[in-house]
């Protein structure tokens, strides 16, 4: 499981970020509030991550702080 990611933003859209960490770009779905707190493309960020694994996909959800992640997981 991926629990957190720290890396450089390489793409910022209305619904997700792509963060490059150690040469791998991770697509992270985020809320509008979390997205508004993201820095500019090219700057480093750190996010708490919920990894959701299904038979046909692996999705990452990003959160600003650990309490948001815990609430999401409830």
C-alpha positions, 0 to 999 in steps of 0.5 A: 500500500502507498501511504504517502507521497512526496514529489514534484507536481508535473501536472495539475488538473481540475480533479487530480494531480500527477506527482513524480516521485523517484522517476514515477508519475503517480495520478492522485485524485484529490478534492477541490479543497486539497487541489486549491492547496497544491502548489504550482507545477514543478514544485514539491508537495507531500500528501497522505494517500489512500490506495484503493485496489480493485480487480481492474484498477488501482486508484490513489486518493490524496489528502492534506492531513492525516485526519482527512485520510482517517475520515475518508477511510471510515 
